[in-house]
Each structure stands twice: as structure tokens, then as C-alpha cells.
Amino acid sequence: MPAMLYLIRHATPDWSRTDIRYDIPPGPPLTDVGESEAKQLGEFLKTTNIAHVYASPLERTSRTAQIAADALGVKVEIAPDLSEWERGDAEANVLSRMRAFVDEAFDESERRGPLALVTHGGPIRIVLADLGLDRSEIDHYRRTFDRDNPVPPAGVWRVTRNADGVIEKPELVFTPQPYKPFVPAIVHV
């Protein structure tokens, strides 16, 4: 059976809360819009046979995960390796912890079924690049969505590892609002 992961960005937080750092717990809470996005996410995830949900420990991710998991009837497990990119942390460090978690999650998914990983836009971006998503596609979505992220709040990338251990091209499979899909440039030779 192929291993399948859903890389999910948290729903919309209250970015006006400048009294709380965004990168360390608790971080800003969800807004009413974020709560609604998380409910939409839960409805989408009902179509995916998710076996388990993991979430970053920040409030915006754990709340997004809990709302979605409630719709699925599954538990949420807090996973510090899915945390936000902290100020001053090197990209290589963030990638190392994220890839280690993703690789273990792929192994778990082979046994249990699809898994949801609720995390943050920056960590998702570097994982997608490391998994081979073309830079032009990542850049397209970074221009499309808020805060230079390749996924909108409560958006979902599906990543599959086939039975031979090969990572298939990641796919943006859900956003709570319409978006302009990536269309690769046609190169004439």
C-alpha cells in the first residue's frame, strides 16, 4: 500500500496579536474565519480516510487540528517537530526535523493509512522543495497565497510515497477558497 501524508497549514490566526510571538507556543489563536476554515478542512478530510492527526504545539495548529479531527472522529497528537520556524533558526535545522518526522510518518502511514500533519507554511515550503516539487510551482503558490506561503490557511498538500519508496509529485488538493492553479510553462525546442 502506498504511504500518504496530508501536509496542512493551520487556519487563519489573529495576526493582529503583536503581544504574542508567532513562532513559540502559544502563538496567536484562530480568528472566527480560521475556525470556519478548520471546519471546512474537516469536511474535506472526511473524504481521505485519515487514520491519525499530528499537530504542531502552537495554538493555531492544535486548534485547527482538533476541529478537523473532531469531524473525523480521530485523535490529535501534538508533535513538536511540526513546530513553526523559530526566529533565528537555520533552514537546514527546520528541514532536518521536518524531514525526519515526514519520513517516520510515511512509514507509519504504510501500516495505518493516510496521516494528517498540521503545521506551518514555512516548514511546508522547505519540505515540498526537498521532496522535489519544482521551484517555479512553489514560487507560483507563494505569490498566490498570503504571507509568502505555498499554501493558504487550512490548505492541504497531498504527498504520496509509492510501494517502491519513490515520492510522487506533491499535489495541492484543498483550499478553503478558490485559487489560480499552477500551469507549467511550455518550452518550445
GUBADREN-422631 format. One record per residue (C-alpha): residue in three letters; x negated, y negated, z negated. Coordinates in steps of 0.5 Angstrom, whole numbers, padded with zeros to 4 digits, always signed. Example, Ala and Ser with C-alpha at 12.3 -4.5 7.8 and 13.67 -1.06 7.14 Angstrom:
ala-0025+0009-0016 ser-0027+0002-0014 
//
This chain:
met+0000+0000+0000 pro-0003-0007+0002 ala-0004-0012-0004 met+0000-0018-0004 leu-0001-0024-0008 tyr+0003-0031-0008 leu-0001-0037-0010 ile+0004-0042-0012 arg+0002-0049-0014 his+0006-0052-0020 ala+0012-0056-0019 thr+0012-0064-0020 pro+0010-0066-0026 asp+0010-0073-0030 trp+0004-0076-0026 ser+0006-0083-0030 arg+0004-0080-0037 thr-0003-0083-0037 asp-0004-0082-0044 ile-0005-0074-0043 arg-0010-0072-0039 tyr-0008-0068-0033 asp-0014-0063-0033 ile-0013-0060-0040 pro-0008-0057-0044 pro-0002-0059-0045 gly-0003-0064-0039 pro+0004-0067-0036 pro+0010-0064-0037 leu+0015-0063-0031 thr+0020-0068-0029 asp+0027-0067-0027 val+0025-0066-0020 gly+0020-0061-0022 glu+0025-0057-0026 ser+0029-0057-0020 glu+0023-0055-0015 ala+0022-0049-0020 lys+0029-0046-0020 gln+0028-0046-0012 leu+0022-0043-0013 gly+0025-0037-0017 glu+0030-0037-0012 phe+0025-0036-0006 leu+0021-0031-0011 lys+0027-0026-0011 thr+0026-0024-0004 thr+0019-0022-0006 asn+0019-0016-0011 ile+0014-0020-0015 ala+0012-0015-0021 his+0009-0020-0025 val+0007-0027-0026 tyr+0001-0030-0028 ala+0000-0038-0030 ser-0005-0043-0032 pro-0004-0045-0039 leu-0002-0052-0037 glu+0005-0054-0039 arg+0007-0056-0032 thr+0004-0049-0029 ser+0007-0045-0035 arg+0014-0048-0035 thr+0014-0047-0027 ala+0012-0040-0028 gln+0017-0039-0034 ile+0023-0042-0030 ala+0021-0038-0024 ala+0020-0031-0028 asp+0027-0032-0031 ala+0030-0032-0024 leu+0026-0025-0023 gly+0027-0022-0030 val+0020-0021-0031 lys+0015-0024-0036 val+0010-0029-0035 glu+0003-0028-0038 ile-0002-0034-0039 ala-0009-0033-0035 pro-0014-0039-0037 asp-0018-0037-0030 leu-0012-0040-0027 ser-0013-0047-0030 glu-0014-0054-0027 trp-0020-0056-0024 glu-0023-0060-0030 arg-0027-0067-0029 gly-0034-0066-0028 asp-0033-0058-0027 ala-0037-0056-0020 glu-0033-0053-0015 ala-0038-0047-0015 asn-0035-0045-0022 val-0028-0046-0020 leu-0029-0042-0014 ser-0032-0036-0019 arg-0027-0036-0024 met-0021-0036-0019 arg-0024-0031-0014 ala-0026-0026-0020 phe-0018-0027-0022 val-0016-0026-0015 asp-0020-0020-0014 glu-0017-0017-0020 ala-0010-0019-0018 phe-0011-0016-0011 asp-0013-0009-0015 glu-0007-0010-0020 ser-0002-0011-0014 glu-0004-0005-0011 arg-0002-0001-0017 arg+0004-0005-0019 gly+0007-0009-0013 pro+0006-0017-0011 leu+0004-0021-0016 ala+0005-0029-0017 leu-0001-0033-0019 val+0002-0040-0021 thr-0004-0045-0021 his-0006-0052-0018 gly-0007-0055-0012 gly-0015-0056-0012 pro-0016-0049-0014 ile-0011-0046-0009 arg-0015-0050-0004 ile-0022-0047-0005 val-0019-0040-0006 leu-0016-0041+0001 ala-0022-0043+0004 asp-0026-0038+0001 leu-0021-0033+0004 gly-0022-0035+0011 leu-0017-0040+0012 asp-0019-0045+0018 arg-0021-0051+0015 ser-0017-0055+0020 glu-0011-0052+0018 ile-0013-0053+0010 asp-0014-0061+0012 his-0007-0061+0016 tyr-0004-0059+0010 arg-0008-0063+0005 arg-0006-0069+0010 thr+0002-0067+0010 phe+0003-0066+0002 asp+0002-0070-0004 arg-0005-0072-0008 asp-0009-0068-0002 asn-0007-0061-0004 pro-0006-0056+0002 val+0001-0054-0002 pro+0006-0058-0004 pro+0009-0058-0011 ala+0012-0051-0012 gly+0010-0049-0005 val+0007-0042-0004 trp+0002-0039+0000 arg+0002-0031+0001 val-0005-0027+0001 thr-0005-0020+0003 arg-0011-0015+0003 asn-0009-0009+0007 ala-0011-0002+0006 asp-0018-0003+0009 gly-0019-0008+0004 val-0019-0014+0009 ile-0016-0020+0007 glu-0011-0022+0012 lys-0010-0030+0014 pro-0006-0033+0009 glu+0001-0036+0010 leu+0005-0042+0007 val+0011-0038+0006 phe+0015-0043+0002 thr+0016-0050+0000 pro+0022-0054-0003 gln+0022-0059+0002 pro+0021-0059+0010 tyr+0014-0060+0012 lys+0011-0060+0019 pro+0007-0053+0020 phe+0000-0053+0023 val+0000-0052+0030 pro-0008-0050+0032 ala-0011-0054+0038 ile-0011-0051+0045 val-0018-0050+0047 his-0019-0050+0055 val-0025-0047+0057 
//
